[in-house]
Amino acid sequence: MVEADAKSFELWRVLAPRAVDQGATSPALPAPDPTRWTSGFDQIWQTLKSTYYATGPSAAAWDALRDKYRPQAARATDMDSFEAVVDAMVAEQPLIKSGAESSRAVVTSGNPLASAAGAQMIENGGNVVDAGIAVAIALGVVEPDATSLGGDGQAILFLKA
């Protein structure tokens, strides 16, 4: 049997690693430049313009919102105030597509063909629930990428008792 010497069982002490943010400092950022906010605003506005308002009756209304909110974006002093301006503009955005009307109700959806299907259902004697189902089925046909089983939907419904 081999005898161990005292150094064979010496306790070693190793310092724990330092915390990730130990000794970290925040970088000094320059004061916000108004062109930064207007550039960001222009990018957001143009993205929505080319996506939803490139043509049609809503295009002029969207242009008017740019004229109304761009000066406010230029006066933003921080991200919160800039986001408030963009949120206010988006809250006022015009309808992207017009709804179809019947003599007894208004039906609107993301596609005029689907809206017309719902309006036709009401014209044929159905109620708003029938119209909603007709719209949902039609949207599954005309916009299958945006609406389908497992998709997202919203409804505002009022039935008189």
VOPABA-385124 format. One record per residue (C-alpha): residue in one letter; x, y, z. Coordinates in steps of 0.2 Angstrom, whole numbers, plus 5000, padded with zeros to 4 digits. Layout:
N
AXYZ;...
! end
This chain:
161
M500050005000;V500650174995;E500650315008;A500050485002;D501050635007;A500250795015;K500250894998;S499150764990;F497650824999;E497951014999;L496351114998;W496351234983;R495351394983;V494751464967;L493851634966;A492051624959;P491851714942;R491251894943;A489551944939;V489151984921;D488852164924;Q490152194938;G491052354933;A489952394918;T489652564914;S488252644903;P488852724887;A488552914885;L487252944872;P487153104862;A485653214863;P484253154852;D484253244835;P482553294828;T483053214811;R483153044820;W481253054825;T480653124808;S481652994799;G480952854810;F479152924808;D479452934789;Q479952754788;I478452694798;W477252804788;Q477952754771;T477852564776;L475952584780;K475752694765;S476452564753;T475652414762;Y473852484764;Y473652664757;A474552664740;T472952694730;G471152714733;P470052834743;S471052814759;A472652874751;A472353054753;A471753034771;W473352944775;D474353084767;A473453214778;L473853114794;R475753124789;D475553314788;K474653324804;Y475853204814;R477553234807;P477853404815;Q477453324832;A478653174829;A480053304825;R479653384843;A479853214852;T481153214865;D481253024869;M480652864863;D479052874874;S478453034866;F478852974849;E477852814851;A476452924858;V476453024841;V476452864831;D475152784841;A473952934839;M474252934820;V473852744819;A472252764830;E471652894817;Q472052784802;P470752774789;L469752624783;I470852514772;K469352444763;S467652504762;G466152404769;A464552344760;E462952414766;S461152334766;S459552424770;R459452344787;A461352334793;V463152374789;V464352234786;T466252264785;S467752144784;G469452134778;N468852104760;P467452184750;L466852014743;A466651944761;S465752094766;A464552084752;A464251894756;G463751954774;A462652094767;Q461851974755;M461451854770;I460551994779;E459552044763;N459051864761;G458251864779;G459751814790;N460251894806;V461951964811;V462551794817;D462151724800;A463051864791;G464551844802;I464651654797;A464451704779;V465851834781;A467051704790;I466751574776;A467051694762;L468651764770;G469251584771;V469051584752;V469651754747;E471051784760;P471551604766;D473251664772;A472451784784;T470951694790;S470651504793;L470451374806;G471551424821;G471551604815;D471151764824;G469451854824;Q468551984832;A466652034833;I465652174840;L463852104841;F462252174848;L460652074848;K459052164853;A458052054865;
! end
